[in-house]
Amino acid sequence: MPLTATRRVTLGLVLLAAVCLLFGDFEISTHDPWHALGRLFMGLIQPDFSRVDFLGEAVLRTLAFAFVGVGLGAAAGMLLALLFQHLWVRTFCAFIRAIHELFWALIFLQSFGLHPITGVLAIAIPYAGTFAKVYAEILDECDPQPERTLPQRAGRLSALVYTRISQAWPHLVSYTAYRLECGLRSSAVIGFVGMPTLGFHLAGAFAQGHYGTVGALLLLFYALIASLRFWVRPRLLPVYLLASPFLLGTGLPIMWSNVSRFFTHDIVPAPLRRGEGLEGLWSWLGDLLLGQALPGIWNTLLLTQIALVLTGVLAMTLFPLISHHFTGRHFTGRVRGALGHGVLVVMRSTPEYLLAFILLQLWGPSMLPAMIALAMHNAGIIGHLVGRRSNEIPLRQDASRGINRYAYEVAPRVYGPFLALLFYRWEIIMRETAILGILGIATLGFYVDSAIQEIRFDRAMVLILITALLNIGVDILARRLRARLRLSHTAQSEP
């Protein structure tokens, strides 16, 4: 059987991941990992909710940062989407969304300290770039015919509101709701750099060995995500948005002299500050590239490729959990489908950084916790979307059952949309891989965090820029592969 383009690309990705496995570090270095895992499991079964005030405050802070950050990001994203036809706008949006929220948080920490504005900007800036891209795609897909029927005296704003935005409104609302769920995850994660959200308290509970508190925090977080559609109502959104800024808490007063110094002095390359000229700058850049950037890029690419393929394998394995072609439509099948849906919700609701942090505590520092965390989170998202897509496929009454139904009836029909979603997630996996270096894995984030700890902000900014360019490159490659395989319109964009 001749290999199609889709099969060749799939085989190439799998073979490349297999080669990468030979160079990765997947050692479990803790003394008794199963005992630690058992303690965490008992913490989930017997959570400690005794510190109610502490947990309540953590939840409020997490919600506040999510609402304010996503709200600002959505507003800025809509404005940028209206100008998205300009190359400079598309380039700007690609750059700001290529830098992870934690990298933005680390940058602003040096300027504003542990002030609420640090967490808000860390979420709002990359989300603005993402919103701009997706909003522009949604608006471009609207039927242009209604706009042609408007009278000539109608202004541009009126035409936009009453034609394209009115058509796209349900899709805009749906996507914004999805990004709010992502915002809750981002809000929790910025706690790991000191912001007072769930991640901050989770890290503290782990460090002290309070697994009951860890279990309580995780269950609260899952409850927030699972119940989102029940308490986030359109009529209540204005109330949430107005109240959230007052729930962010307070920080130390901002020292604007420090802000000015950071952007005009600290991030300027050291040779230029010392007056060594271009010769000193090239030598400095060469040492940085050879000693940190290239090893970080190598490990980032290595881990990304392995996680990408493992994500695909898990997603194609797990989507039947919510497909009625496999669970059935009777009562028992609906129960199985509900349980499968719960599994995928937990997987996609757990941020990669949070899961990697937990696994690192249990297994020790290596690529294994990062690989598992990346694959589980992204497979939960893709498996959920592919499972929903499979439910739209009609099957004959005499269609085969069991493994034959999967292999010959359903999997071939969802493989195109699945591959499109996997390529959409490729850049996200790369971005998360880089940031996981903060936890001690030798990806680009490890060197960024080391430079910041050594107060070498100029080195950190160059490494962050390299990370952004690497993410943009992977995004371009993924889009070209989707276009070549004609997958661009087979699945919704899931940035």
Solvent accessible surface area in square Angstrom, and as a share of the most:
residue,aa,sasa,rsa
1,M,189,0.84
2,P,115,0.72
3,L,88,0.44
4,T,71,0.42
5,A,32,0.25
6,T,37,0.22
7,R,105,0.38
8,R,119,0.44
9,V,19,0.11
10,T,37,0.22
11,L,83,0.41
12,G,38,0.37
13,L,20,0.10
14,V,66,0.38
15,L,102,0.51
16,L,92,0.46
17,A,6,0.05
18,A,49,0.38
19,V,76,0.44
20,C,14,0.08
21,L,88,0.44
22,L,146,0.73
23,F,122,0.51
24,G,20,0.19
25,D,72,0.37
26,F,54,0.23
27,E,114,0.51
28,I,78,0.40
29,S,68,0.44
30,T,45,0.26
31,H,185,0.83
32,D,72,0.37
33,P,20,0.12
34,W,187,0.66
35,H,112,0.50
36,A,20,0.15
37,L,56,0.28
38,G,32,0.31
39,R,103,0.38
40,L,15,0.07
41,F,120,0.50
42,M,92,0.41
43,G,4,0.04
44,L,57,0.28
45,I,96,0.49
46,Q,121,0.54
47,P,37,0.23
48,D,57,0.29
49,F,88,0.37
50,S,85,0.55
51,R,118,0.43
52,V,102,0.58
53,D,127,0.66
54,F,37,0.15
55,L,7,0.03
56,G,33,0.32
57,E,83,0.37
58,A,0,0.00
59,V,23,0.13
60,L,80,0.40
61,R,45,0.16
62,T,0,0.00
63,L,31,0.15
64,A,1,0.01
65,F,0,0.00
66,A,0,0.00
67,F,8,0.03
68,V,19,0.11
69,G,0,0.00
70,V,6,0.03
71,G,25,0.24
72,L,92,0.46
73,G,0,0.00
74,A,19,0.14
75,A,62,0.48
76,A,39,0.30
77,G,0,0.00
78,M,44,0.20
79,L,121,0.60
80,L,29,0.15
81,A,8,0.06
82,L,48,0.24
83,L,73,0.36
84,F,32,0.13
85,Q,108,0.48
86,H,77,0.34
87,L,124,0.62
88,W,163,0.57
89,V,0,0.00
90,R,92,0.34
91,T,79,0.46
92,F,96,0.40
93,C,0,0.00
94,A,20,0.16
95,F,66,0.27
96,I,9,0.05
97,R,28,0.10
98,A,2,0.02
99,I,6,0.03
100,H,6,0.02
101,E,16,0.07
102,L,0,0.00
103,F,1,0.00
104,W,28,0.10
105,A,0,0.00
106,L,12,0.06
107,I,8,0.04
108,F,17,0.07
109,L,32,0.16
110,Q,51,0.23
111,S,5,0.04
112,F,25,0.10
113,G,29,0.28
114,L,103,0.51
115,H,45,0.20
116,P,14,0.09
117,I,55,0.28
118,T,0,0.00
119,G,0,0.00
120,V,11,0.06
121,L,45,0.23
122,A,0,0.00
123,I,0,0.00
124,A,8,0.06
125,I,40,0.20
126,P,2,0.01
127,Y,5,0.02
128,A,7,0.06
129,G,0,0.00
130,T,6,0.04
131,F,0,0.00
132,A,0,0.00
133,K,22,0.09
134,V,6,0.03
135,Y,9,0.04
136,A,6,0.04
137,E,62,0.28
138,I,25,0.13
139,L,3,0.01
140,D,109,0.56
141,E,137,0.61
142,C,20,0.12
143,D,75,0.39
144,P,72,0.45
145,Q,88,0.39
146,P,48,0.30
147,E,76,0.34
148,R,164,0.60
149,T,98,0.57
150,L,56,0.28
151,P,69,0.44
152,Q,190,0.85
153,R,213,0.78
154,A,36,0.28
155,G,40,0.38
156,R,187,0.68
157,L,129,0.64
158,S,48,0.31
159,A,12,0.10
160,L,19,0.09
161,V,63,0.36
162,Y,158,0.60
163,T,4,0.02
164,R,72,0.26
165,I,31,0.15
166,S,60,0.39
167,Q,64,0.28
168,A,1,0.01
169,W,145,0.51
170,P,87,0.55
171,H,118,0.53
172,L,6,0.03
173,V,67,0.38
174,S,73,0.47
175,Y,18,0.07
176,T,40,0.23
177,A,52,0.40
178,Y,45,0.17
179,R,14,0.05
180,L,12,0.06
181,E,20,0.09
182,C,10,0.06
183,G,0,0.00
184,L,1,0.00
185,R,18,0.07
186,S,9,0.06
187,S,0,0.00
188,A,3,0.03
189,V,8,0.04
190,I,0,0.00
191,G,1,0.01
192,F,35,0.15
193,V,25,0.15
194,G,19,0.18
195,M,2,0.01
196,P,47,0.29
197,T,0,0.00
198,L,6,0.03
199,G,2,0.02
200,F,95,0.40
201,H,35,0.16
202,L,4,0.02
203,A,27,0.21
204,G,27,0.26
205,A,6,0.05
206,F,15,0.06
207,A,91,0.71
208,Q,118,0.52
209,G,25,0.24
210,H,84,0.38
211,Y,28,0.11
212,G,21,0.20
213,T,6,0.03
214,V,0,0.00
215,G,0,0.00
216,A,0,0.00
217,L,4,0.02
218,L,7,0.03
219,L,65,0.32
220,L,47,0.24
221,F,4,0.02
222,Y,40,0.15
223,A,54,0.42
224,L,20,0.10
225,I,10,0.05
226,A,56,0.43
227,S,36,0.23
228,L,18,0.09
229,R,175,0.64
230,F,116,0.48
231,W,58,0.20
232,V,26,0.15
233,R,120,0.44
234,P,105,0.66
235,R,224,0.82
236,L,74,0.37
237,L,60,0.30
238,P,74,0.47
239,V,88,0.50
240,Y,52,0.20
241,L,77,0.38
242,L,133,0.66
243,A,42,0.33
244,S,5,0.03
245,P,67,0.42
246,F,174,0.72
247,L,65,0.32
248,L,17,0.08
249,G,27,0.26
250,T,135,0.79
251,G,30,0.29
252,L,150,0.75
253,P,110,0.69
254,I,35,0.18
255,M,114,0.51
256,W,159,0.56
257,S,75,0.48
258,N,71,0.36
259,V,20,0.11
260,S,62,0.40
261,R,133,0.48
262,F,4,0.02
263,F,90,0.37
264,T,94,0.55
265,H,71,0.32
266,D,25,0.13
267,I,40,0.21
268,V,45,0.26
269,P,30,0.19
270,A,13,0.10
271,P,1,0.00
272,L,79,0.39
273,R,97,0.35
274,R,154,0.56
275,G,65,0.62
276,E,82,0.37
277,G,35,0.34
278,L,121,0.60
279,E,149,0.67
280,G,15,0.14
281,L,25,0.13
282,W,166,0.58
283,S,67,0.43
284,W,22,0.08
285,L,39,0.20
286,G,28,0.27
287,D,90,0.47
288,L,0,0.00
289,L,73,0.36
290,L,131,0.65
291,G,47,0.45
292,Q,40,0.18
293,A,0,0.00
294,L,91,0.45
295,P,44,0.28
296,G,0,0.00
297,I,34,0.17
298,W,133,0.47
299,N,27,0.14
300,T,0,0.00
301,L,75,0.37
302,L,4,0.02
303,L,0,0.00
304,T,2,0.01
305,Q,11,0.05
306,I,7,0.04
307,A,0,0.00
308,L,0,0.00
309,V,23,0.13
310,L,48,0.24
311,T,0,0.00
312,G,6,0.06
313,V,86,0.49
314,L,48,0.24
315,A,0,0.00
316,M,23,0.10
317,T,86,0.50
318,L,32,0.16
319,F,0,0.00
320,P,24,0.15
321,L,65,0.33
322,I,22,0.11
323,S,0,0.00
324,H,42,0.19
325,H,21,0.09
326,F,55,0.23
327,T,13,0.08
328,G,23,0.22
329,R,165,0.60
330,H,105,0.47
331,F,146,0.61
332,T,72,0.42
333,G,0,0.00
334,R,146,0.53
335,V,64,0.37
336,R,111,0.40
337,G,16,0.16
338,A,65,0.50
339,L,122,0.61
340,G,3,0.03
341,H,77,0.35
342,G,31,0.30
343,V,71,0.41
344,L,0,0.00
345,V,17,0.10
346,V,67,0.38
347,M,18,0.08
348,R,37,0.13
349,S,0,0.00
350,T,6,0.04
351,P,5,0.03
352,E,8,0.03
353,Y,6,0.02
354,L,6,0.03
355,L,25,0.12
356,A,0,0.00
357,F,24,0.10
358,I,9,0.05
359,L,15,0.08
360,L,15,0.07
361,Q,78,0.35
362,L,0,0.00
363,W,39,0.14
364,G,4,0.04
365,P,92,0.58
366,S,8,0.05
367,M,14,0.06
368,L,29,0.14
369,P,0,0.00
370,A,0,0.00
371,M,22,0.10
372,I,42,0.21
373,A,0,0.00
374,L,0,0.00
375,A,0,0.00
376,M,67,0.30
377,H,4,0.02
378,N,0,0.00
379,A,0,0.00
380,G,0,0.00
381,I,5,0.03
382,I,1,0.00
383,G,0,0.00
384,H,25,0.11
385,L,20,0.10
386,V,1,0.00
387,G,0,0.00
388,R,121,0.44
389,R,92,0.34
390,S,0,0.00
391,N,51,0.26
392,E,128,0.57
393,I,22,0.11
394,P,112,0.70
395,L,36,0.18
396,R,147,0.54
397,Q,175,0.78
398,D,112,0.58
399,A,5,0.04
400,S,42,0.27
401,R,169,0.62
402,G,51,0.49
403,I,133,0.67
404,N,74,0.38
405,R,21,0.08
406,Y,51,0.19
407,A,44,0.34
408,Y,163,0.62
409,E,20,0.09
410,V,0,0.00
411,A,13,0.10
412,P,76,0.48
413,R,115,0.42
414,V,0,0.00
415,Y,54,0.21
416,G,21,0.20
417,P,11,0.07
418,F,7,0.03
419,L,3,0.01
420,A,0,0.00
421,L,6,0.03
422,L,9,0.04
423,F,2,0.01
424,Y,30,0.12
425,R,8,0.03
426,W,17,0.06
427,E,18,0.08
428,I,12,0.06
429,I,0,0.00
430,M,2,0.01
431,R,22,0.08
432,E,18,0.08
433,T,0,0.00
434,A,0,0.00
435,I,0,0.00
436,L,0,0.00
437,G,1,0.01
438,I,32,0.16
439,L,38,0.19
440,G,36,0.35
441,I,7,0.04
442,A,39,0.30
443,T,0,0.00
444,L,0,0.00
445,G,0,0.00
446,F,75,0.31
447,Y,33,0.13
448,V,0,0.00
449,D,27,0.14
450,S,34,0.22
451,A,3,0.02
452,I,18,0.09
453,Q,129,0.57
454,E,98,0.44
455,I,130,0.66
456,R,112,0.41
457,F,27,0.11
458,D,6,0.03
459,R,38,0.14
460,A,3,0.02
461,M,51,0.23
462,V,30,0.17
463,L,0,0.00
464,I,3,0.01
465,L,81,0.40
466,I,27,0.14
467,T,3,0.01
468,A,0,0.00
469,L,103,0.51
470,L,35,0.18
471,N,0,0.00
472,I,40,0.20
473,G,38,0.36
474,V,13,0.08
475,D,19,0.10
476,I,62,0.32
477,L,85,0.42
478,A,1,0.00
479,R,107,0.39
480,R,173,0.63
481,L,26,0.13
482,R,13,0.05
483,A,63,0.48
484,R,152,0.55
485,L,19,0.10
486,R,211,0.77
487,L,10,0.05
488,S,42,0.27
489,H,170,0.76
490,T,41,0.24
491,A,15,0.12
492,Q,100,0.45
493,S,19,0.12
494,E,5,0.02
495,P,16,0.10
